[in-house]
Amino acid sequence: MSVAGLTLIKRLALVIDDARITHVFYPVFPPDRNAGDVLEWLKDNPRND
């Protein structure tokens, strides 16, 4: 999308498990906290093999 002459790209983070999208983090905001949010979700939602 373009705003004030800038091209902005929407950000999202996906958790993919066995070629299936398990969880979507959207919007990614604030971007500096997203990695922590993903790690917390992964700890709370362990993969069941």
PDBQT receptor file of N, H, CA, C and O in Angstrom, charges set to zero:
ATOM      1  N   MET A   1       0.850  -1.161   0.000  1.00  0.00    +0.000 N 
ATOM      2  CA  MET A   1       0.000   0.000   0.000  1.00  0.00    +0.000 C 
ATOM      3  C   MET A   1       0.896   1.224   0.000  1.00  0.00    +0.000 C 
ATOM      4  O   MET A   1       2.030   1.157   0.475  1.00  0.00    +0.000 OA
ATOM      5  N   SER A   2       0.425   2.309  -0.508  1.00  0.00    +0.000 N 
ATOM      6  H   SER A   2      -0.496   2.364  -0.893  1.00  0.00    +0.000 HD
ATOM      7  CA  SER A   2       1.204   3.540  -0.561  1.00  0.00    +0.000 C 
ATOM      8  C   SER A   2       0.580   4.589   0.339  1.00  0.00    +0.000 C 
ATOM      9  O   SER A   2      -0.630   4.811   0.305  1.00  0.00    +0.000 OA
ATOM     10  N   VAL A   3       1.417   5.234   1.150  1.00  0.00    +0.000 N 
ATOM     11  H   VAL A   3       2.400   5.053   1.178  1.00  0.00    +0.000 HD
ATOM     12  CA  VAL A   3       0.971   6.292   2.043  1.00  0.00    +0.000 C 
ATOM     13  C   VAL A   3       2.012   7.397   1.993  1.00  0.00    +0.000 C 
ATOM     14  O   VAL A   3       3.197   7.149   2.216  1.00  0.00    +0.000 OA
ATOM     15  N   ALA A   4       1.581   8.599   1.706  1.00  0.00    +0.000 N 
ATOM     16  H   ALA A   4       0.618   8.800   1.525  1.00  0.00    +0.000 HD
ATOM     17  CA  ALA A   4       2.467   9.769   1.683  1.00  0.00    +0.000 C 
ATOM     18  C   ALA A   4       3.708   9.517   0.829  1.00  0.00    +0.000 C 
ATOM     19  O   ALA A   4       4.812   9.922   1.194  1.00  0.00    +0.000 OA
ATOM     20  N   GLY A   5       3.525   8.852  -0.298  1.00  0.00    +0.000 N 
ATOM     21  H   GLY A   5       2.628   8.523  -0.595  1.00  0.00    +0.000 HD
ATOM     22  CA  GLY A   5       4.645   8.591  -1.196  1.00  0.00    +0.000 C 
ATOM     23  C   GLY A   5       5.537   7.432  -0.784  1.00  0.00    +0.000 C 
ATOM     24  O   GLY A   5       6.535   7.157  -1.451  1.00  0.00    +0.000 OA
ATOM     25  N   LEU A   6       5.198   6.745   0.305  1.00  0.00    +0.000 N 
ATOM     26  H   LEU A   6       4.388   6.969   0.847  1.00  0.00    +0.000 HD
ATOM     27  CA  LEU A   6       5.976   5.596   0.771  1.00  0.00    +0.000 C 
ATOM     28  C   LEU A   6       5.247   4.307   0.416  1.00  0.00    +0.000 C 
ATOM     29  O   LEU A   6       4.019   4.251   0.470  1.00  0.00    +0.000 OA
ATOM     30  N   THR A   7       5.989   3.287   0.059  1.00  0.00    +0.000 N 
ATOM     31  H   THR A   7       6.987   3.332   0.016  1.00  0.00    +0.000 HD
ATOM     32  CA  THR A   7       5.398   1.975  -0.158  1.00  0.00    +0.000 C 
ATOM     33  C   THR A   7       5.530   1.184   1.138  1.00  0.00    +0.000 C 
ATOM     34  O   THR A   7       6.639   0.912   1.598  1.00  0.00    +0.000 OA
ATOM     35  N   LEU A   8       4.406   0.822   1.716  1.00  0.00    +0.000 N 
ATOM     36  H   LEU A   8       3.505   1.043   1.343  1.00  0.00    +0.000 HD
ATOM     37  CA  LEU A   8       4.387   0.087   2.982  1.00  0.00    +0.000 C 
ATOM     38  C   LEU A   8       3.887  -1.325   2.725  1.00  0.00    +0.000 C 
ATOM     39  O   LEU A   8       2.941  -1.539   1.968  1.00  0.00    +0.000 OA
ATOM     40  N   ILE A   9       4.536  -2.278   3.364  1.00  0.00    +0.000 N 
ATOM     41  H   ILE A   9       5.305  -2.105   3.979  1.00  0.00    +0.000 HD
ATOM     42  CA  ILE A   9       4.165  -3.677   3.209  1.00  0.00    +0.000 C 
ATOM     43  C   ILE A   9       3.597  -4.162   4.539  1.00  0.00    +0.000 C 
ATOM     44  O   ILE A   9       4.225  -4.000   5.585  1.00  0.00    +0.000 OA
ATOM     45  N   LYS A  10       2.419  -4.752   4.495  1.00  0.00    +0.000 N 
ATOM     46  H   LYS A  10       1.909  -4.884   3.645  1.00  0.00    +0.000 HD
ATOM     47  CA  LYS A  10       1.832  -5.306   5.713  1.00  0.00    +0.000 C 
ATOM     48  C   LYS A  10       2.646  -6.518   6.139  1.00  0.00    +0.000 C 
ATOM     49  O   LYS A  10       3.106  -7.298   5.305  1.00  0.00    +0.000 OA
ATOM     50  N   ARG A  11       2.817  -6.663   7.445  1.00  0.00    +0.000 N 
ATOM     51  H   ARG A  11       2.443  -6.029   8.122  1.00  0.00    +0.000 HD
ATOM     52  CA  ARG A  11       3.613  -7.758   7.969  1.00  0.00    +0.000 C 
ATOM     53  C   ARG A  11       2.733  -8.739   8.711  1.00  0.00    +0.000 C 
ATOM     54  O   ARG A  11       1.747  -8.372   9.349  1.00  0.00    +0.000 OA
ATOM     55  N   LEU A  12       3.126 -10.013   8.607  1.00  0.00    +0.000 N 
ATOM     56  H   LEU A  12       3.927 -10.311   8.088  1.00  0.00    +0.000 HD
ATOM     57  CA  LEU A  12       2.475 -11.046   9.389  1.00  0.00    +0.000 C 
ATOM     58  C   LEU A  12       3.493 -12.139   9.668  1.00  0.00    +0.000 C 
ATOM     59  O   LEU A  12       4.527 -12.224   9.005  1.00  0.00    +0.000 OA
ATOM     60  N   ALA A  13       3.197 -12.959  10.638  1.00  0.00    +0.000 N 
ATOM     61  H   ALA A  13       2.357 -12.890  11.177  1.00  0.00    +0.000 HD
ATOM     62  CA  ALA A  13       4.044 -14.105  10.965  1.00  0.00    +0.000 C 
ATOM     63  C   ALA A  13       3.159 -15.342  10.950  1.00  0.00    +0.000 C 
ATOM     64  O   ALA A  13       2.039 -15.322  11.459  1.00  0.00    +0.000 OA
ATOM     65  N   LEU A  14       3.667 -16.409  10.368  1.00  0.00    +0.000 N 
ATOM     66  H   LEU A  14       4.578 -16.425   9.954  1.00  0.00    +0.000 HD
ATOM     67  CA  LEU A  14       2.924 -17.661  10.273  1.00  0.00    +0.000 C 
ATOM     68  C   LEU A  14       3.642 -18.761  11.042  1.00  0.00    +0.000 C 
ATOM     69  O   LEU A  14       4.871 -18.834  11.034  1.00  0.00    +0.000 OA
ATOM     70  N   VAL A  15       2.881 -19.602  11.695  1.00  0.00    +0.000 N 
ATOM     71  H   VAL A  15       1.883 -19.543  11.702  1.00  0.00    +0.000 HD
ATOM     72  CA  VAL A  15       3.411 -20.841  12.266  1.00  0.00    +0.000 C 
ATOM     73  C   VAL A  15       2.917 -21.936  11.331  1.00  0.00    +0.000 C 
ATOM     74  O   VAL A  15       1.713 -22.125  11.160  1.00  0.00    +0.000 OA
ATOM     75  N   ILE A  16       3.861 -22.654  10.727  1.00  0.00    +0.000 N 
ATOM     76  H   ILE A  16       4.839 -22.500  10.866  1.00  0.00    +0.000 HD
ATOM     77  CA  ILE A  16       3.520 -23.701   9.766  1.00  0.00    +0.000 C 
ATOM     78  C   ILE A  16       3.995 -25.035  10.318  1.00  0.00    +0.000 C 
ATOM     79  O   ILE A  16       5.159 -25.193  10.689  1.00  0.00    +0.000 OA
ATOM     80  N   ASP A  17       3.078 -25.988  10.365  1.00  0.00    +0.000 N 
ATOM     81  H   ASP A  17       2.133 -25.860  10.064  1.00  0.00    +0.000 HD
ATOM     82  CA  ASP A  17       3.355 -27.301  10.931  1.00  0.00    +0.000 C 
ATOM     83  C   ASP A  17       2.923 -28.356   9.917  1.00  0.00    +0.000 C 
ATOM     84  O   ASP A  17       1.742 -28.452   9.586  1.00  0.00    +0.000 OA
ATOM     85  N   ASP A  18       3.863 -29.138   9.428  1.00  0.00    +0.000 N 
ATOM     86  H   ASP A  18       4.823 -29.060   9.696  1.00  0.00    +0.000 HD
ATOM     87  CA  ASP A  18       3.573 -30.171   8.435  1.00  0.00    +0.000 C 
ATOM     88  C   ASP A  18       2.823 -29.604   7.224  1.00  0.00    +0.000 C 
ATOM     89  O   ASP A  18       1.821 -30.166   6.781  1.00  0.00    +0.000 OA
ATOM     90  N   ALA A  19       3.320 -28.494   6.707  1.00  0.00    +0.000 N 
ATOM     91  H   ALA A  19       4.134 -28.038   7.067  1.00  0.00    +0.000 HD
ATOM     92  CA  ALA A  19       2.783 -27.837   5.508  1.00  0.00    +0.000 C 
ATOM     93  C   ALA A  19       1.380 -27.255   5.710  1.00  0.00    +0.000 C 
ATOM     94  O   ALA A  19       0.688 -26.961   4.735  1.00  0.00    +0.000 OA
ATOM     95  N   ARG A  20       0.961 -27.088   6.960  1.00  0.00    +0.000 N 
ATOM     96  H   ARG A  20       1.523 -27.327   7.752  1.00  0.00    +0.000 HD
ATOM     97  CA  ARG A  20      -0.341 -26.482   7.254  1.00  0.00    +0.000 C 
ATOM     98  C   ARG A  20      -0.122 -25.266   8.141  1.00  0.00    +0.000 C 
ATOM     99  O   ARG A  20       0.697 -25.294   9.060  1.00  0.00    +0.000 OA
ATOM    100  N   ILE A  21      -0.856 -24.208   7.861  1.00  0.00    +0.000 N 
ATOM    101  H   ILE A  21      -1.521 -24.185   7.115  1.00  0.00    +0.000 HD
ATOM    102  CA  ILE A  21      -0.778 -23.017   8.704  1.00  0.00    +0.000 C 
ATOM    103  C   ILE A  21      -1.505 -23.316  10.007  1.00  0.00    +0.000 C 
ATOM    104  O   ILE A  21      -2.703 -23.597  10.019  1.00  0.00    +0.000 OA
ATOM    105  N   THR A  22      -0.756 -23.249  11.105  1.00  0.00    +0.000 N 
ATOM    106  H   THR A  22       0.217 -23.020  11.096  1.00  0.00    +0.000 HD
ATOM    107  CA  THR A  22      -1.292 -23.552  12.431  1.00  0.00    +0.000 C 
ATOM    108  C   THR A  22      -1.796 -22.293  13.124  1.00  0.00    +0.000 C 
ATOM    109  O   THR A  22      -2.804 -22.323  13.830  1.00  0.00    +0.000 OA
ATOM    110  N   HIS A  23      -1.084 -21.182  12.916  1.00  0.00    +0.000 N 
ATOM    111  H   HIS A  23      -0.265 -21.157  12.342  1.00  0.00    +0.000 HD
ATOM    112  CA  HIS A  23      -1.460 -19.934  13.587  1.00  0.00    +0.000 C 
ATOM    113  C   HIS A  23      -0.951 -18.757  12.771  1.00  0.00    +0.000 C 
ATOM    114  O   HIS A  23       0.096 -18.842  12.128  1.00  0.00    +0.000 OA
ATOM    115  N   VAL A  24      -1.695 -17.660  12.799  1.00  0.00    +0.000 N 
ATOM    116  H   VAL A  24      -2.545 -17.590  13.321  1.00  0.00    +0.000 HD
ATOM    117  CA  VAL A  24      -1.311 -16.438  12.099  1.00  0.00    +0.000 C 
ATOM    118  C   VAL A  24      -1.233 -15.301  13.111  1.00  0.00    +0.000 C 
ATOM    119  O   VAL A  24      -2.167 -15.080  13.882  1.00  0.00    +0.000 OA
ATOM    120  N   PHE A  25      -0.119 -14.587  13.102  1.00  0.00    +0.000 N 
ATOM    121  H   PHE A  25       0.640 -14.767  12.476  1.00  0.00    +0.000 HD
ATOM    122  CA  PHE A  25       0.041 -13.390  13.910  1.00  0.00    +0.000 C 
ATOM    123  C   PHE A  25      -0.116 -12.198  12.970  1.00  0.00    +0.000 C 
ATOM    124  O   PHE A  25       0.750 -11.939  12.134  1.00  0.00    +0.000 OA
ATOM    125  N   TYR A  26      -1.230 -11.473  13.114  1.00  0.00    +0.000 N 
ATOM    126  H   TYR A  26      -1.934 -11.683  13.794  1.00  0.00    +0.000 HD
ATOM    127  CA  TYR A  26      -1.493 -10.317  12.270  1.00  0.00    +0.000 C 
ATOM    128  C   TYR A  26      -2.375  -9.366  13.039  1.00  0.00    +0.000 C 
ATOM    129  O   TYR A  26      -3.369  -9.806  13.616  1.00  0.00    +0.000 OA
ATOM    130  N   PRO A  27      -2.077  -8.132  13.076  1.00  0.00    +0.000 N 
ATOM    131  CA  PRO A  27      -0.910  -7.494  12.496  1.00  0.00    +0.000 C 
ATOM    132  C   PRO A  27       0.310  -7.708  13.380  1.00  0.00    +0.000 C 
ATOM    133  O   PRO A  27       0.186  -8.004  14.569  1.00  0.00    +0.000 OA
ATOM    134  N   VAL A  28       1.471  -7.557  12.794  1.00  0.00    +0.000 N 
ATOM    135  H   VAL A  28       1.572  -7.317  11.828  1.00  0.00    +0.000 HD
ATOM    136  CA  VAL A  28       2.727  -7.627  13.535  1.00  0.00    +0.000 C 
ATOM    137  C   VAL A  28       2.976  -6.214  14.067  1.00  0.00    +0.000 C 
ATOM    138  O   VAL A  28       3.513  -5.356  13.366  1.00  0.00    +0.000 OA
ATOM    139  N   PHE A  29       2.574  -5.993  15.314  1.00  0.00    +0.000 N 
ATOM    140  H   PHE A  29       2.138  -6.690  15.883  1.00  0.00    +0.000 HD
ATOM    141  CA  PHE A  29       2.763  -4.683  15.923  1.00  0.00    +0.000 C 
ATOM    142  C   PHE A  29       2.800  -4.826  17.423  1.00  0.00    +0.000 C 
ATOM    143  O   PHE A  29       1.951  -5.514  17.990  1.00  0.00    +0.000 OA
ATOM    144  N   PRO A  30       3.724  -4.222  18.068  1.00  0.00    +0.000 N 
ATOM    145  CA  PRO A  30       4.890  -3.573  17.495  1.00  0.00    +0.000 C 
ATOM    146  C   PRO A  30       5.882  -4.609  16.996  1.00  0.00    +0.000 C 
ATOM    147  O   PRO A  30       6.014  -5.675  17.598  1.00  0.00    +0.000 OA
ATOM    148  N   PRO A  31       6.584  -4.315  15.905  1.00  0.00    +0.000 N 
ATOM    149  CA  PRO A  31       7.457  -5.309  15.291  1.00  0.00    +0.000 C 
ATOM    150  C   PRO A  31       8.564  -5.808  16.211  1.00  0.00    +0.000 C 
ATOM    151  O   PRO A  31       8.999  -6.952  16.083  1.00  0.00    +0.000 OA
ATOM    152  N   ASP A  32       9.024  -4.978  17.128  1.00  0.00    +0.000 N 
ATOM    153  H   ASP A  32       8.670  -4.048  17.232  1.00  0.00    +0.000 HD
ATOM    154  CA  ASP A  32      10.121  -5.407  18.008  1.00  0.00    +0.000 C 
ATOM    155  C   ASP A  32       9.639  -6.377  19.086  1.00  0.00    +0.000 C 
ATOM    156  O   ASP A  32      10.466  -6.967  19.781  1.00  0.00    +0.000 OA
ATOM    157  N   ARG A  33       8.334  -6.558  19.245  1.00  0.00    +0.000 N 
ATOM    158  H   ARG A  33       7.662  -6.079  18.681  1.00  0.00    +0.000 HD
ATOM    159  CA  ARG A  33       7.799  -7.485  20.251  1.00  0.00    +0.000 C 
ATOM    160  C   ARG A  33       7.300  -8.779  19.641  1.00  0.00    +0.000 C 
ATOM    161  O   ARG A  33       7.008  -9.725  20.373  1.00  0.00    +0.000 OA
ATOM    162  N   ASN A  34       7.191  -8.851  18.316  1.00  0.00    +0.000 N 
ATOM    163  H   ASN A  34       7.427  -8.083  17.721  1.00  0.00    +0.000 HD
ATOM    164  CA  ASN A  34       6.569  -9.996  17.663  1.00  0.00    +0.000 C 
ATOM    165  C   ASN A  34       7.306 -11.309  17.912  1.00  0.00    +0.000 C 
ATOM    166  O   ASN A  34       6.665 -12.335  18.139  1.00  0.00    +0.000 OA
ATOM    167  N   ALA A  35       8.622 -11.300  17.877  1.00  0.00    +0.000 N 
ATOM    168  H   ALA A  35       9.143 -10.466  17.693  1.00  0.00    +0.000 HD
ATOM    169  CA  ALA A  35       9.377 -12.543  18.107  1.00  0.00    +0.000 C 
ATOM    170  C   ALA A  35       9.039 -13.116  19.479  1.00  0.00    +0.000 C 
ATOM    171  O   ALA A  35       8.869 -14.328  19.617  1.00  0.00    +0.000 OA
ATOM    172  N   GLY A  36       8.941 -12.268  20.487  1.00  0.00    +0.000 N 
ATOM    173  H   GLY A  36       9.079 -11.284  20.375  1.00  0.00    +0.000 HD
ATOM    174  CA  GLY A  36       8.576 -12.726  21.825  1.00  0.00    +0.000 C 
ATOM    175  C   GLY A  36       7.162 -13.286  21.868  1.00  0.00    +0.000 C 
ATOM    176  O   GLY A  36       6.902 -14.276  22.551  1.00  0.00    +0.000 OA
ATOM    177  N   ASP A  37       6.248 -12.648  21.136  1.00  0.00    +0.000 N 
ATOM    178  H   ASP A  37       6.459 -11.843  20.582  1.00  0.00    +0.000 HD
ATOM    179  CA  ASP A  37       4.871 -13.146  21.069  1.00  0.00    +0.000 C 
ATOM    180  C   ASP A  37       4.824 -14.537  20.440  1.00  0.00    +0.000 C 
ATOM    181  O   ASP A  37       4.105 -15.416  20.914  1.00  0.00    +0.000 OA
ATOM    182  N   VAL A  38       5.595 -14.729  19.372  1.00  0.00    +0.000 N 
ATOM    183  H   VAL A  38       6.179 -14.015  18.987  1.00  0.00    +0.000 HD
ATOM    184  CA  VAL A  38       5.631 -16.029  18.694  1.00  0.00    +0.000 C 
ATOM    185  C   VAL A  38       6.225 -17.086  19.621  1.00  0.00    +0.000 C 
ATOM    186  O   VAL A  38       5.679 -18.184  19.731  1.00  0.00    +0.000 OA
ATOM    187  N   LEU A  39       7.328 -16.772  20.284  1.00  0.00    +0.000 N 
ATOM    188  H   LEU A  39       7.771 -15.880  20.195  1.00  0.00    +0.000 HD
ATOM    189  CA  LEU A  39       7.942 -17.739  21.202  1.00  0.00    +0.000 C 
ATOM    190  C   LEU A  39       6.996 -18.112  22.339  1.00  0.00    +0.000 C 
ATOM    191  O   LEU A  39       6.915 -19.277  22.729  1.00  0.00    +0.000 OA
ATOM    192  N   GLU A  40       6.284 -17.124  22.869  1.00  0.00    +0.000 N 
ATOM    193  H   GLU A  40       6.350 -16.178  22.552  1.00  0.00    +0.000 HD
ATOM    194  CA  GLU A  40       5.324 -17.408  23.944  1.00  0.00    +0.000 C 
ATOM    195  C   GLU A  40       4.214 -18.332  23.443  1.00  0.00    +0.000 C 
ATOM    196  O   GLU A  40       3.817 -19.261  24.146  1.00  0.00    +0.000 OA
ATOM    197  N   TRP A  41       3.710 -18.081  22.230  1.00  0.00    +0.000 N 
ATOM    198  H   TRP A  41       4.032 -17.326  21.658  1.00  0.00    +0.000 HD
ATOM    199  CA  TRP A  41       2.668 -18.935  21.668  1.00  0.00    +0.000 C 
ATOM    200  C   TRP A  41       3.184 -20.356  21.476  1.00  0.00    +0.000 C 
ATOM    201  O   TRP A  41       2.485 -21.323  21.779  1.00  0.00    +0.000 OA
ATOM    202  N   LEU A  42       4.412 -20.480  20.971  1.00  0.00    +0.000 N 
ATOM    203  H   LEU A  42       4.980 -19.695  20.724  1.00  0.00    +0.000 HD
ATOM    204  CA  LEU A  42       4.990 -21.814  20.756  1.00  0.00    +0.000 C 
ATOM    205  C   LEU A  42       5.146 -22.577  22.055  1.00  0.00    +0.000 C 
ATOM    206  O   LEU A  42       4.913 -23.785  22.088  1.00  0.00    +0.000 OA
ATOM    207  N   LYS A  43       5.536 -21.897  23.135  1.00  0.00    +0.000 N 
ATOM    208  H   LYS A  43       5.725 -20.915  23.108  1.00  0.00    +0.000 HD
ATOM    209  CA  LYS A  43       5.669 -22.547  24.440  1.00  0.00    +0.000 C 
ATOM    210  C   LYS A  43       4.308 -23.004  24.958  1.00  0.00    +0.000 C 
ATOM    211  O   LYS A  43       4.187 -24.073  25.556  1.00  0.00    +0.000 OA
ATOM    212  N   ASP A  44       3.275 -22.172  24.719  1.00  0.00    +0.000 N 
ATOM    213  H   ASP A  44       3.374 -21.303  24.233  1.00  0.00    +0.000 HD
ATOM    214  CA  ASP A  44       1.930 -22.500  25.202  1.00  0.00    +0.000 C 
ATOM    215  C   ASP A  44       1.206 -23.521  24.320  1.00  0.00    +0.000 C 
ATOM    216  O   ASP A  44       0.191 -24.087  24.727  1.00  0.00    +0.000 OA
ATOM    217  N   ASN A  45       1.723 -23.752  23.126  1.00  0.00    +0.000 N 
ATOM    218  H   ASN A  45       2.547 -23.292  22.795  1.00  0.00    +0.000 HD
ATOM    219  CA  ASN A  45       1.073 -24.654  22.165  1.00  0.00    +0.000 C 
ATOM    220  C   ASN A  45       2.107 -25.630  21.580  1.00  0.00    +0.000 C 
ATOM    221  O   ASN A  45       2.424 -25.562  20.393  1.00  0.00    +0.000 OA
ATOM    222  N   PRO A  46       2.626 -26.528  22.410  1.00  0.00    +0.000 N 
ATOM    223  CA  PRO A  46       3.640 -27.455  21.901  1.00  0.00    +0.000 C 
ATOM    224  C   PRO A  46       3.063 -28.381  20.825  1.00  0.00    +0.000 C 
ATOM    225  O   PRO A  46       1.875 -28.705  20.825  1.00  0.00    +0.000 OA
ATOM    226  N   ARG A  47       3.915 -28.777  19.944  1.00  0.00    +0.000 N 
ATOM    227  H   ARG A  47       4.879 -28.514  19.944  1.00  0.00    +0.000 HD
ATOM    228  CA  ARG A  47       3.506 -29.687  18.881  1.00  0.00    +0.000 C 
ATOM    229  C   ARG A  47       3.237 -31.071  19.465  1.00  0.00    +0.000 C 
ATOM    230  O   ARG A  47       4.020 -31.576  20.269  1.00  0.00    +0.000 OA
ATOM    231  N   ASN A  48       2.143 -31.670  19.063  1.00  0.00    +0.000 N 
ATOM    232  H   ASN A  48       1.507 -31.260  18.410  1.00  0.00    +0.000 HD
ATOM    233  CA  ASN A  48       1.799 -33.015  19.525  1.00  0.00    +0.000 C 
ATOM    234  C   ASN A  48       2.157 -34.010  18.443  1.00  0.00    +0.000 C 
ATOM    235  O   ASN A  48       1.488 -34.067  17.411  1.00  0.00    +0.000 OA
ATOM    236  N   ASP A  49       3.193 -34.792  18.657  1.00  0.00    +0.000 N 
ATOM    237  H   ASP A  49       3.736 -34.746  19.495  1.00  0.00    +0.000 HD
ATOM    238  CA  ASP A  49       3.617 -35.794  17.673  1.00  0.00    +0.000 C 
ATOM    239  C   ASP A  49       2.998 -37.140  17.972  1.00  0.00    +0.000 C 
ATOM    240  O   ASP A  49       3.241 -38.106  17.250  1.00  0.00    +0.000 OA
TER     241      ASP A  49
